[in-house]
């Protein structure tokens, strides 16, 4: 192993290029957690930022993924950027963000999803099985009418800001040039520095 540039910088540059190319996944990550019975669960999530070496997400604490994340304190997250032929897998620890930080990113949430978070606060938890479609839309109309004079809905208490701070990152890249092989690199934090190791692609 040898010390190397922070791999997060490589990923940030790849995300910028992917955004420039109109990559539909440039603002997405895939979060994997485990249930109490050790069963895996994976979902796509909005990646609000990649800052200070961490992924920043907003998570609804009425969602099953919140209990999975907080009870096991382990996760894997994947960023996949097909337009630049790159994927990066993260694993490590997670930390709660201050409310003021969550509020800053909450402004980026589309209004219809903000209303949905209000529904979770007032009526049913996310992914609840007690679902009546007619009642659901009646409740959503109620929320729309109740807050129609306030398009800037405040952050609900059950929406949390979370930093996923990696201690290990694996990056796979493919130049797609002739016979060049893809590159797979492993980065591990050691003595507060990233150490790089070349892996078989």
Protein Blocks (a to p, Z undefined) as FASTA:
>chain_A
ZZdddfklmmmmmmmmmmmnopaklmgccdddddfkopacddddddfbdcehiacddddf
kbfklmmmmmnopacdddddfknopadddddddddddfklmmmmmmmpcfklmmmmmmmm
mmccehiabdcfklmmmmmmmmmmmmmmmmbacddfklccdddddfbdcddddehpajbc
cdddddddeehiacdddddZZ
